[in-house]
Amino acid sequence: MPRIRQADVDEVKARTNIADIVGERVALKSAGVGSMKGLCPFHDEKSPSFHVRPQVGFYHCFGCGESGDVYTFLREMDHVSFTEAVEKLAGRIGYTLHYEDGGPAPETSGRARLFAANAAAGEYFRSQLVSPEAEAARRFLGERGFDAGAAAHFGVGYAPKGWDHLLNALRAKGFTREELTTAGLVSTNQRGGVYDRFRGRVMWPIRDVTGQTVGFGARKLYDDDQGPKYLNTPETPIYKKSQVLYGLDLAKRDISRGDPRRVVVVEGYTDVMACHLAGVTTAIATCGTAFGSEHVTVLRRVMGDSSASGEVVFTFDGDAAGQKAAIRAFTDAKSFNAQTFVAVAPDGLDPCDLRLQRGDGAVRTLVDHKVPMFEFVIDRAVSRFDLGTVEGRVGALRSAAPIVAEIRDRLLRPGYERVLARRLGMDPTEVHGEVERVARQGAAEQRRPEARADASDGQSAPAIRVSLATLPRGTDTAIERDALTGILQYGHRVEPDLLHRALSLPFRTPALEAVRVAVEAVDRSKIGWSVAAVEMVREPYRSLAAELITRDFPAVSEERAVVSVNDLCRRIVLRAIDAEKNELLGAVQRVAPASEEGRAVRMRLRDLDIDRRQLLDEA
């Protein structure tokens, strides 16, 4: 396969703001001059340790150690090849790539072809919604309050009856049977033949957080359809139902801009549409599966919920099934830092029916009249017991105490203890005692030796990761650390001669010396040299270099940062001058003043004094 010319690779990266790419998946906020941070997309965390430096085009997580440039990010997040990552970004900015030896652009393969197939299928389904056959689909949407504009906004379409309409349409566009099968758009029969998976159904495109179509949800329309009421795309290399939330691509902007940041979790595609059209534009839904831990992870990254200021509101039907769904959601909702709530519509109406019967305002009121998740779950636990008897009250306490014990907020827990005591008609002291007993028992379980990994299980110890935290303390280390930080982030604005002199001097901290060697060796005339320098650092010091290029540089503005970096470089040079001067002053005592060696020492001391004064004058 022809390779993309390196000049194009560099140009696409230079034209791409890494913060825009990362920001589609992670809520980023300012973290000082030239730095942004958010929750790491590569590991689960509750306090942001993922830093992005747009100016140098680099990211690093101070928690798990993942780091790289915009191509690395796309490769890790989307599981694409390097070539596919470059092509994706080039297409995004409208840049024409050139390939070595003048070869043509290679056929896009792998995941990119699956995205393309789903996008083409979405266009086909939308075009079919206006066909005569789609009258049933248009009627279905209209009866639920959705006009043509609403259908277009959400990309709703129609899959015609028949066995090969989509198959033929996409084959004509160059997609192979294998690609369409892998994408989940066609199915295979026992004889090896393929046919359209979706037939005679209303179609909703399911998009990932970046807006790329990864699959479809389909609702049957006809009585002779023997399939399930809702049929989704099967698991594919790009569609994992446990990681996808319908409507998140439309909701993410309003989620990240809200005050507080609020997410409304509903149960279906039409509920998401109804909420958005009613003004609740942060509504999302799962796709054919229960809300789970991986959904929590996706949402937390978008919300950036590093504090308890965010809100997640679950809406459920008022029937028994809806209440069971709420209890299931509670298990994973505890993973949020955000506050969690439950909203149950009157008469058991879902948001779509509520909008139809009572209007947009009723949907907004439903969300505004939410109740805390803990309160909802406690009420459900208590409702199973006869509180008119002592046995019933004790049973209810034993059922609800573990729920209260799981409340992490030490200010909230006493309040819910009092709520439970009033609900049961019991002495608050009794309730508090039972909650504390359960909490202690849970803590003891976590401390049990068998609950921890056995250090002597024969597994090899993980490699030591050199990081900022492992550096020795001292003035020399601090100067070298801050100097390298500034050089990697603002080296392009340091006086060239001064930068060259500072980098040519050995550092006294071995780990930082390893980074300096790479920075000195890299071609600093090229765009993106600082990222290239980090990649050149030998192990086990590369992670340290990644931390240096992304850590906060202590300055109130970029201009002050540049001044500070120049000053740090001077201090590195002055330190070397002073060290050499001290050595020469000792040598003066050992050589004859009139000797050739004595004269040479005195001349060198004079040159050092001149050099020192000049550096100080420049400062």
C-alpha positions as CSV (number, residue, x, y, z in Angstrom):
1,M,0.0,0.0,0.0
2,P,1.4,3.4,-0.9
3,R,2.5,5.5,2.0
4,I,1.4,9.1,2.6
5,R,4.1,11.6,2.1
6,Q,5.7,12.7,5.4
7,A,5.2,16.3,4.5
8,D,1.5,15.8,4.2
9,V,1.4,13.9,7.5
10,D,3.1,16.8,9.2
11,E,0.9,19.4,7.5
12,V,-2.4,17.7,8.5
13,K,-1.2,17.5,12.1
14,A,-0.1,21.2,12.0
15,R,-3.5,22.3,10.7
16,T,-5.5,20.2,13.3
17,N,-6.2,21.5,16.8
18,I,-5.8,18.5,19.0
19,A,-8.2,20.1,21.5
20,D,-11.0,20.0,18.9
21,I,-10.5,16.2,18.3
22,V,-10.1,15.3,22.0
23,G,-13.0,17.7,22.9
24,E,-15.4,15.6,20.9
25,R,-15.0,12.8,23.4
26,V,-13.8,14.5,26.6
27,A,-15.2,17.7,28.2
28,L,-12.1,19.9,28.5
29,K,-11.7,22.9,30.6
30,S,-8.8,25.4,31.1
31,A,-6.0,24.2,33.3
32,G,-3.7,27.2,33.2
33,V,-1.8,28.9,30.5
34,G,-2.0,26.9,27.2
35,S,-3.3,23.8,29.0
36,M,-6.6,22.0,29.1
37,K,-7.7,19.0,31.2
38,G,-10.6,16.5,31.5
39,L,-11.4,13.0,32.6
40,C,-9.1,10.5,30.9
41,P,-10.8,8.5,28.1
42,F,-8.3,5.6,28.6
43,H,-9.0,4.7,32.2
44,D,-11.8,5.3,34.7
45,E,-11.2,8.2,37.0
46,K,-13.2,10.7,39.0
47,S,-10.8,13.6,39.2
48,P,-9.3,15.0,35.9
49,S,-5.7,14.0,35.3
50,F,-5.8,14.0,31.5
51,H,-4.0,17.1,30.1
52,V,-3.9,18.5,26.6
53,R,-1.5,21.1,25.2
54,P,-3.0,22.4,22.0
55,Q,0.0,24.5,21.2
56,V,2.4,21.6,21.0
57,G,-0.3,19.1,19.9
58,F,0.2,16.6,22.7
59,Y,-1.8,14.9,25.5
60,H,-0.8,13.0,28.6
61,C,-2.6,11.4,31.5
62,F,-0.9,11.8,34.8
63,G,-3.0,8.9,36.1
64,C,-2.4,6.0,33.7
65,G,0.5,7.4,31.7
66,E,-1.2,7.4,28.2
67,S,0.2,10.1,26.0
68,G,0.7,11.0,22.3
69,D,-0.3,13.3,19.5
70,V,-3.6,13.6,17.6
71,Y,-2.8,10.6,15.5
72,T,-2.1,8.5,18.6
73,F,-5.4,9.6,20.1
74,L,-7.4,8.6,17.1
75,R,-5.6,5.3,16.8
76,E,-6.2,4.4,20.4
77,M,-9.8,5.7,20.6
78,D,-11.1,4.5,17.2
79,H,-8.8,1.5,16.7
80,V,-7.7,2.6,13.3
81,S,-4.4,2.3,11.5
82,F,-2.0,5.3,11.3
83,T,-2.9,5.8,7.6
84,E,-6.6,5.8,8.4
85,A,-6.0,8.3,11.2
86,V,-4.2,10.7,8.8
87,E,-6.9,10.2,6.1
88,K,-9.7,10.9,8.6
89,L,-8.1,14.2,9.7
90,A,-7.3,15.2,6.2
91,G,-10.9,14.6,5.1
92,R,-12.0,16.7,8.1
93,I,-10.0,19.8,7.0
94,G,-10.4,19.2,3.3
95,Y,-6.7,18.5,2.6
96,T,-5.7,16.5,-0.4
97,L,-3.1,13.8,0.5
98,H,-0.3,12.7,-1.7
99,Y,1.3,9.3,-1.7
100,E,4.9,8.2,-2.3
101,D,5.9,7.3,-5.8
102,G,3.0,9.3,-7.1
103,G,0.7,6.4,-6.3
104,P,-3.1,6.9,-6.1
105,A,-4.9,7.1,-2.8
106,P,-5.3,3.5,-1.5
107,E,-8.7,2.1,-0.9
108,T,-9.9,3.0,2.5
109,S,-10.1,-0.2,4.6
110,G,-11.1,-1.6,7.9
111,R,-13.2,0.5,10.3
112,A,-13.2,3.5,7.9
113,R,-15.1,1.3,5.4
114,L,-17.6,0.3,8.0
115,F,-18.2,3.9,8.9
116,A,-18.6,4.7,5.2
117,A,-21.1,1.9,4.7
118,N,-23.3,3.0,7.7
119,A,-23.2,6.6,6.4
120,A,-24.3,5.4,3.0
121,A,-27.0,3.3,4.5
122,G,-28.3,6.3,6.5
123,E,-28.5,8.4,3.3
124,Y,-30.4,5.6,1.6
125,F,-32.9,5.1,4.4
126,R,-33.6,8.9,4.6
127,S,-34.2,9.0,0.9
128,Q,-36.8,6.2,1.2
129,L,-38.8,8.0,3.8
130,V,-40.4,10.2,1.1
131,S,-41.3,7.2,-1.1
132,P,-44.9,6.1,-1.5
133,E,-44.2,2.8,0.3
134,A,-43.1,4.8,3.4
135,E,-46.6,6.1,4.1
136,A,-46.9,3.8,7.1
137,A,-43.6,5.2,8.5
138,R,-44.7,8.8,8.0
139,R,-48.0,8.1,9.7
140,F,-46.2,6.4,12.6
141,L,-44.0,9.5,13.1
142,G,-46.9,11.9,12.7
143,E,-49.0,10.1,15.2
144,R,-46.2,10.6,17.7
145,G,-45.9,14.3,17.0
146,F,-42.9,14.3,14.6
147,D,-43.1,16.2,11.4
148,A,-40.7,16.1,8.4
149,G,-38.4,18.6,10.0
150,A,-38.1,16.5,13.2
151,A,-37.4,13.4,11.1
152,A,-34.7,15.3,9.2
153,H,-33.1,16.7,12.4
154,F,-32.7,13.2,13.8
155,G,-31.9,11.5,10.5
156,V,-34.9,9.2,10.6
157,G,-35.5,7.0,7.6
158,Y,-37.4,4.0,6.2
159,A,-36.1,0.6,5.2
160,P,-38.4,-0.7,2.4
161,K,-39.9,-4.1,2.3
162,G,-38.0,-6.7,0.2
163,W,-34.9,-8.7,0.7
164,D,-32.1,-6.8,-1.2
165,H,-33.0,-3.1,-1.7
166,L,-30.3,-1.8,0.6
167,L,-27.9,-4.6,-0.5
168,N,-28.2,-3.6,-4.2
169,A,-28.0,0.1,-3.4
170,L,-24.7,-0.2,-1.5
171,R,-23.2,-2.8,-3.8
172,A,-23.7,-0.2,-6.5
173,K,-21.6,2.2,-4.4
174,G,-18.7,-0.2,-4.3
175,F,-19.3,-1.9,-0.9
176,T,-18.7,-5.6,-0.8
177,R,-20.9,-8.3,0.7
178,E,-18.3,-8.9,3.3
179,E,-18.2,-5.2,4.3
180,L,-21.9,-5.0,4.6
181,T,-22.1,-8.2,6.6
182,T,-19.4,-7.0,9.0
183,A,-21.2,-3.7,9.3
184,G,-24.4,-5.5,10.4
185,L,-26.4,-4.1,7.5
186,V,-27.1,-7.5,5.9
187,S,-27.6,-11.0,7.3
188,T,-26.6,-14.4,6.0
189,N,-28.9,-17.3,5.5
190,Q,-28.1,-21.0,6.0
191,R,-27.1,-21.4,2.3
192,G,-24.6,-18.5,2.6
193,G,-26.8,-16.0,0.8
194,V,-27.2,-12.4,2.1
195,Y,-30.3,-10.3,2.6
196,D,-31.2,-6.9,4.1
197,R,-31.3,-7.0,7.9
198,F,-33.8,-4.2,8.1
199,R,-37.0,-4.5,6.1
200,G,-40.3,-2.5,6.3
201,R,-39.2,-0.5,9.4
202,V,-38.7,3.0,10.7
203,M,-35.0,3.6,10.9
204,W,-33.0,5.7,13.5
205,P,-29.3,6.2,12.9
206,I,-27.2,5.5,16.0
207,R,-24.2,7.8,16.1
208,D,-21.2,7.8,18.3
209,V,-20.2,10.9,20.3
210,T,-18.4,12.4,17.3
211,G,-21.5,12.1,15.1
212,Q,-20.4,9.1,12.9
213,T,-23.1,6.6,12.2
214,V,-22.2,3.3,13.8
215,G,-25.5,1.4,13.5
216,F,-29.3,1.6,13.4
217,G,-32.4,1.1,15.5
218,A,-35.4,-0.1,13.7
219,R,-39.1,-0.2,14.7
220,K,-41.5,-2.6,13.0
221,L,-44.6,-1.2,11.2
222,Y,-46.5,-4.1,9.8
223,D,-48.5,-6.9,11.4
224,D,-46.9,-9.5,9.1
225,D,-43.4,-8.7,10.4
226,Q,-42.5,-11.6,12.6
227,G,-39.4,-9.9,14.1
228,P,-39.1,-8.1,17.4
229,K,-40.7,-4.7,17.9
230,Y,-37.3,-3.1,17.9
231,L,-34.3,-4.5,16.1
232,N,-30.9,-3.0,16.4
233,T,-27.6,-3.4,14.6
234,P,-25.7,-6.4,16.0
235,E,-22.4,-6.0,17.7
236,T,-19.8,-5.0,15.1
237,P,-16.2,-3.7,15.2
238,I,-17.6,-0.1,15.4
239,Y,-20.9,-0.7,17.3
240,K,-20.9,-1.8,20.9
241,K,-24.3,-1.2,22.4
242,S,-22.9,-1.0,25.9
243,Q,-20.8,2.0,24.9
244,V,-23.2,3.9,22.7
245,L,-25.9,6.4,23.8
246,Y,-28.5,7.5,21.3
247,G,-28.7,11.2,20.9
248,L,-25.4,12.0,22.7
249,D,-23.9,13.5,19.5
250,L,-26.8,16.1,19.5
251,A,-26.9,16.5,23.3
252,K,-23.2,16.8,24.2
253,R,-22.8,20.5,23.5
254,D,-25.7,21.5,25.7
255,I,-24.5,19.0,28.3
256,S,-21.1,20.5,28.5
257,R,-22.4,24.1,28.5
258,G,-25.2,23.6,31.1
259,D,-25.1,25.1,34.6
260,P,-25.4,22.7,36.2
261,R,-24.4,20.1,33.6
262,R,-27.4,17.9,33.3
263,V,-28.1,14.6,31.4
264,V,-31.6,13.2,31.1
265,V,-31.6,9.4,30.5
266,V,-34.8,8.2,28.8
267,E,-35.7,4.8,27.4
268,G,-36.2,5.0,23.7
269,Y,-35.6,6.8,20.4
270,T,-39.0,8.6,20.3
271,D,-38.5,9.7,23.9
272,V,-35.2,11.3,23.0
273,M,-36.9,13.1,20.1
274,A,-39.8,14.3,22.2
275,C,-37.5,15.6,24.9
276,H,-35.3,17.5,22.5
277,L,-38.2,19.0,20.6
278,A,-39.7,20.0,24.0
279,G,-36.6,21.9,25.0
280,V,-34.9,19.2,27.0
281,T,-31.9,19.0,24.7
282,T,-29.6,16.9,26.9
283,A,-31.7,13.8,26.6
284,I,-30.1,10.5,25.6
285,A,-31.1,6.8,25.6
286,T,-29.4,3.4,25.6
287,C,-29.7,1.3,22.5
288,G,-31.4,-2.0,23.2
289,T,-29.7,-2.6,26.5
290,A,-29.9,-1.6,30.1
291,F,-27.9,1.5,31.3
292,G,-24.6,0.1,32.5
293,S,-21.1,1.0,33.8
294,E,-19.7,1.6,30.3
295,H,-22.4,4.1,29.6
296,V,-21.5,5.8,32.9
297,T,-17.9,6.1,31.7
298,V,-18.9,7.6,28.4
299,L,-21.2,10.2,30.0
300,R,-18.7,11.2,32.7
301,R,-16.2,12.0,30.1
302,V,-18.6,14.3,28.3
303,M,-19.9,15.9,31.5
304,G,-16.4,16.3,33.0
305,D,-18.0,15.8,36.4
306,S,-15.0,16.4,38.6
307,S,-17.3,17.9,41.2
308,A,-20.8,17.1,42.5
309,S,-22.4,20.0,40.6
310,G,-23.6,17.9,37.7
311,E,-27.0,16.1,37.5
312,V,-28.1,12.9,35.9
313,V,-31.9,12.4,35.7
314,F,-33.3,9.0,34.9
315,T,-36.9,8.9,33.6
316,F,-38.8,5.6,33.9
317,D,-42.3,4.4,33.4
318,G,-44.3,4.3,36.6
319,D,-45.1,0.5,36.2
320,A,-43.2,-2.3,37.9
321,A,-40.9,-2.8,35.0
322,G,-39.9,0.9,35.1
323,Q,-39.2,0.7,38.8
324,K,-37.0,-2.3,38.3
325,A,-35.1,-0.4,35.6
326,A,-34.6,2.4,38.1
327,I,-33.1,0.0,40.7
328,R,-30.8,-1.5,38.1
329,A,-29.6,2.0,37.1
330,F,-29.0,2.8,40.7
331,T,-26.2,0.2,40.9
332,D,-24.2,2.0,38.2
333,A,-25.4,5.6,39.0
334,K,-23.3,5.4,42.2
335,S,-20.3,5.7,39.9
336,F,-21.1,9.2,39.0
337,N,-19.7,12.2,40.9
338,A,-22.7,14.0,39.7
339,Q,-26.0,13.9,41.7
340,T,-28.5,11.4,40.4
341,F,-32.2,11.8,40.2
342,V,-35.3,9.9,39.1
343,A,-38.3,11.5,37.3
344,V,-41.5,9.4,36.9
345,A,-44.2,10.9,34.8
346,P,-47.8,10.9,36.0
347,D,-50.1,8.1,34.9
348,G,-47.0,6.1,33.8
349,L,-46.6,8.1,30.6
350,D,-43.2,8.1,28.8
351,P,-41.8,11.5,27.6
352,C,-43.2,10.9,24.0
353,D,-46.7,10.2,25.2
354,L,-46.5,12.9,27.8
355,R,-45.6,15.5,25.1
356,L,-48.5,14.2,22.9
357,Q,-51.1,14.4,25.6
358,R,-50.0,17.4,27.7
359,G,-47.5,19.4,25.5
360,D,-43.9,20.5,25.6
361,G,-44.2,22.2,29.0
362,A,-45.2,18.9,30.7
363,V,-42.0,17.3,29.5
364,R,-39.9,20.1,31.0
365,T,-41.9,20.0,34.2
366,L,-41.3,16.2,34.5
367,V,-37.5,16.8,34.5
368,D,-37.8,19.8,36.9
369,H,-39.8,17.7,39.4
370,K,-37.2,15.0,39.8
371,V,-36.4,13.4,43.1
372,P,-33.0,12.3,44.3
373,M,-32.1,8.7,43.3
374,F,-31.3,7.7,46.9
375,E,-34.7,8.8,48.1
376,F,-36.4,7.0,45.2
377,V,-34.5,3.7,45.9
378,I,-35.0,4.0,49.7
379,D,-38.8,4.4,49.2
380,R,-38.9,1.3,46.9
381,A,-36.9,-0.7,49.4
382,V,-39.2,0.3,52.3
383,S,-42.4,-0.1,50.4
384,R,-42.1,-3.9,50.5
385,F,-42.6,-4.1,54.2
386,D,-45.6,-3.6,56.6
387,L,-44.5,-0.6,58.6
388,G,-47.4,-1.2,61.0
389,T,-45.5,-4.0,62.7
390,V,-42.2,-4.1,64.6
391,E,-41.0,-6.9,62.4
392,G,-41.9,-4.9,59.3
393,R,-40.0,-1.8,60.4
394,V,-36.9,-3.8,61.4
395,G,-37.0,-5.6,58.0
396,A,-37.4,-2.3,56.2
397,L,-34.4,-0.8,58.1
398,R,-32.2,-3.8,57.3
399,S,-33.2,-3.5,53.6
400,A,-32.6,0.3,53.4
401,A,-29.6,0.7,55.6
402,P,-27.1,-0.7,53.0
403,I,-28.4,1.9,50.5
404,V,-27.8,4.8,53.0
405,A,-24.4,3.3,53.9
406,E,-23.3,3.6,50.3
407,I,-23.7,7.4,50.3
408,R,-20.2,8.7,50.0
409,D,-21.0,12.3,50.8
410,R,-20.5,12.6,54.6
411,L,-22.9,15.6,54.7
412,L,-25.7,13.8,52.8
413,R,-25.6,10.5,54.7
414,P,-26.9,12.0,58.1
415,G,-29.7,13.7,56.2
416,Y,-30.8,10.4,54.6
417,E,-30.6,8.7,57.9
418,R,-33.1,11.2,59.3
419,V,-35.3,10.7,56.2
420,L,-35.3,6.9,56.7
421,A,-36.0,7.3,60.4
422,R,-39.1,9.5,59.7
423,R,-40.2,7.1,57.0
424,L,-40.0,4.1,59.4
425,G,-41.2,6.0,62.5
426,M,-38.0,4.9,64.3
427,D,-35.5,6.6,66.6
428,P,-32.8,8.3,64.5
429,T,-30.2,6.8,66.8
430,E,-31.3,3.3,65.9
431,V,-31.1,4.0,62.2
432,H,-27.7,5.6,62.5
433,G,-26.4,2.6,64.4
434,E,-27.6,0.2,61.8
435,V,-26.2,2.3,58.9
436,E,-22.8,2.6,60.7
437,R,-22.7,-1.2,61.3
438,V,-23.4,-1.9,57.6
439,A,-20.7,0.7,56.6
440,R,-18.1,-0.9,58.9
441,Q,-18.9,-4.3,57.6
442,G,-18.5,-3.2,54.1
443,A,-15.1,-1.5,54.9
444,A,-13.9,-4.7,56.6
445,E,-14.8,-6.7,53.5
446,Q,-12.7,-4.4,51.4
447,R,-9.7,-4.8,53.8
448,R,-9.8,-8.7,53.8
449,P,-6.5,-10.1,52.6
450,E,-8.2,-12.3,50.0
451,A,-9.8,-9.2,48.5
452,R,-6.4,-7.8,47.6
453,A,-4.0,-9.1,44.9
454,D,-1.4,-11.4,46.3
455,A,2.0,-9.9,45.8
456,S,3.6,-13.4,45.7
457,D,1.4,-14.9,43.1
458,G,4.3,-15.4,40.7
459,Q,3.4,-12.5,38.4
460,S,6.2,-10.2,37.4
461,A,6.3,-6.8,39.0
462,P,5.2,-3.9,36.7
463,A,8.0,-1.8,35.2
464,I,8.9,1.2,37.2
465,R,7.6,4.4,35.6
466,V,9.8,7.4,36.1
467,S,7.6,10.4,36.7
468,L,7.7,13.9,38.1
469,A,6.7,12.4,41.5
470,T,9.8,10.2,41.5
471,L,12.3,13.0,40.8
472,P,14.6,13.9,43.7
473,R,14.1,17.2,45.5
474,G,16.5,20.0,45.3
475,T,17.2,23.3,43.6
476,D,19.1,21.8,40.6
477,T,16.3,19.3,39.9
478,A,13.6,22.1,40.1
479,I,15.5,24.3,37.7
480,E,16.1,21.5,35.2
481,R,12.5,20.3,35.5
482,D,11.0,23.7,34.9
483,A,13.5,24.5,32.1
484,L,12.6,21.4,30.2
485,T,8.9,22.0,30.7
486,G,9.2,25.5,29.3
487,I,11.5,24.4,26.4
488,L,9.1,21.7,25.3
489,Q,6.1,24.0,25.5
490,Y,7.6,27.4,24.4
491,G,11.0,26.5,23.0
492,H,10.0,28.0,19.6
493,R,10.0,31.4,21.3
494,V,13.3,31.1,23.3
495,E,16.3,33.0,21.9
496,P,17.9,30.4,19.6
497,D,21.5,30.9,20.8
498,L,20.5,30.8,24.4
499,L,18.4,27.6,23.8
500,H,21.3,25.9,22.1
501,R,23.7,26.7,24.9
502,A,21.3,25.5,27.6
503,L,20.6,22.2,25.9
504,S,24.2,21.6,25.2
505,L,25.0,21.4,28.9
506,P,24.6,18.1,30.8
507,F,21.9,18.1,33.5
508,R,22.6,16.9,37.0
509,T,19.4,14.8,37.5
510,P,19.8,11.6,35.5
511,A,16.1,11.2,34.5
512,L,16.0,14.8,33.3
513,E,19.4,14.4,31.5
514,A,17.8,11.6,29.5
515,V,15.1,14.0,28.3
516,R,17.6,16.8,27.6
517,V,19.6,14.4,25.3
518,A,16.5,13.8,23.2
519,V,15.5,17.5,23.0
520,E,19.1,18.5,22.0
521,A,19.2,15.8,19.3
522,V,15.9,16.5,17.6
523,D,15.7,18.8,14.6
524,R,14.1,21.9,16.2
525,S,13.5,23.6,12.8
526,K,10.7,21.2,12.0
527,I,7.0,21.7,13.0
528,G,6.1,19.5,15.9
529,W,9.7,19.0,17.1
530,S,8.8,18.9,20.8
531,V,6.4,16.0,20.3
532,A,9.1,14.3,18.2
533,A,11.6,14.8,21.1
534,V,9.3,13.2,23.6
535,E,9.0,10.2,21.3
536,M,12.8,10.0,21.1
537,V,13.3,9.8,24.9
538,R,14.6,6.4,25.9
539,E,12.7,4.2,28.3
540,P,11.9,4.3,31.2
541,Y,12.0,8.1,30.9
542,R,9.5,8.7,28.1
543,S,6.5,9.0,30.4
544,L,8.4,11.7,32.3
545,A,8.9,13.6,29.1
546,A,5.2,13.3,28.3
547,E,4.4,14.8,31.8
548,L,6.9,17.7,31.2
549,I,5.3,18.6,27.8
550,T,1.8,18.7,29.3
551,R,2.2,19.8,32.9
552,D,1.1,23.3,34.0
553,F,3.9,25.9,33.5
554,P,3.8,28.4,36.4
555,A,3.0,31.7,34.6
556,V,0.0,34.1,34.5
557,S,0.1,34.5,30.7
558,E,1.9,33.1,27.7
559,E,4.1,36.2,27.4
560,R,5.2,35.8,31.0
561,A,5.8,32.1,30.3
562,V,8.2,32.9,27.5
563,V,10.1,35.4,29.7
564,S,10.3,32.8,32.4
565,V,11.6,30.1,30.0
566,N,14.3,32.4,28.7
567,D,15.3,33.1,32.3
568,L,15.5,29.4,33.2
569,C,17.7,28.8,30.2
570,R,20.0,31.6,31.4
571,R,20.1,30.1,34.8
572,I,21.2,26.7,33.4
573,V,24.0,28.5,31.5
574,L,25.0,30.6,34.5
575,R,25.1,27.5,36.7
576,A,27.6,26.0,34.3
577,I,29.6,29.2,34.2
578,D,29.8,29.4,38.0
579,A,30.7,25.7,38.3
580,E,33.6,26.1,35.8
581,K,34.7,29.4,37.5
582,N,34.9,27.6,40.8
583,E,37.0,24.9,39.3
584,L,39.4,27.4,37.8
585,L,39.7,29.4,41.0
586,G,40.9,26.2,42.6
587,A,43.3,25.7,39.8
588,V,44.8,29.2,40.2
589,Q,46.1,28.1,43.6
590,R,47.9,25.1,42.1
591,V,49.7,26.6,39.2
592,A,52.5,29.2,38.9
593,P,51.1,32.6,38.1
594,A,53.8,33.3,35.5
595,S,53.4,30.0,33.8
596,E,51.6,29.4,30.5
597,E,49.0,27.4,32.3
598,G,48.5,30.1,34.8
599,R,48.0,32.7,32.1
600,A,45.5,30.5,30.3
601,V,43.5,30.0,33.6
602,R,43.3,33.8,34.2
603,M,42.3,34.5,30.6
604,R,39.5,31.9,30.9
605,L,38.3,33.4,34.2
606,R,38.1,36.8,32.5
607,D,36.1,35.4,29.6
608,L,33.7,33.7,32.0
609,D,33.2,37.0,33.8
610,I,32.4,38.8,30.6
611,D,30.1,36.1,29.5
612,R,28.3,36.1,32.9
613,R,27.8,39.9,32.9
614,Q,26.5,39.8,29.3
615,L,23.9,37.1,30.2
616,L,22.8,39.1,33.2
617,D,22.6,42.3,31.2
618,E,20.4,40.5,28.6
619,A,18.1,39.3,31.4
